[in-house]
Amino acid sequence: MKRVLVVGILVLAVTAACGKSPEQKQAEETAAAVKQMADGAQKMAEGAQGAAAGAEQGMAQMMQGLQQMAQGAQGNTQPVDYEKLKELIPELSGWERSGVKGQQTTMGISVSTAEARYTQGDASLKLEITDTSFSKMVLAPFMMFARAGYSERSDDGYKKGMTLAGFPGFESWEKNSKNGEVHVLVADRFIVNAEGQDVDSTEPAKQLIQAIDLKKLSSLK
């Protein structure tokens, strides 16, 4: 039995046309591309239940959204130096931190990242902070899940959108592997991922993200 996932429309607050920063403009352009894809997904779902023409129209609209993202995959904003991201890697009470490192890569799209690992007995956590520099190609899939109210639950675990420390994100949990992941979008630019292995819930990953100075992260340029 086929399941058709209808992605909800991403809605971002629209500021006044005058005085918008380049960052605001890029975030809104990303939102527009994601909305185009979401509308296309909706039409595809309706077309699958009705006429084939509706599905074709939905696919065309989704492709237009992808084209928008491809055309503006990388804006004028450069990623912050990864050393600044490394400075935000926190200690976590009860866990041993190691492997703090960072890098910047450019291959059409420029991003900088910082990461670290944490251990507590057999349990482990991995943290990664990524500056997407407002890249639509990087942000769009994340924003669709984080902001569209996506939810999935089964005997094996769950995936769902949520809010952490005032920022949108989503989490997933796998019962059998005891693997939990939490992803948060900060300032419509920085993606923070925390993955836990051999943990009893996603709570350690959430605590790790909350240990970051997210306010300082959101102010980086």
Secondary structure, 3 states (H helix, E strand, C coil): CCCCCCCCCCCCCCCCCCCCCHHHHHHHHHHHHHHHHHHHHHHHHHHHHCCHHHHHHHHHHHHHHHHHHHHCCCCCCCCCCHHHHHCCCCCCCCCEEEEEEEEEEECCCEEEEEEEEEEECCEEEEEEEEECCCCHHHHHHHHHHHHCCCEEEECCEEEEEEEECCEEEEEEEECCCCEEEEEEEECCCEEEEEEEECCCCCHHHHHHHHCCCHHHHHHCC
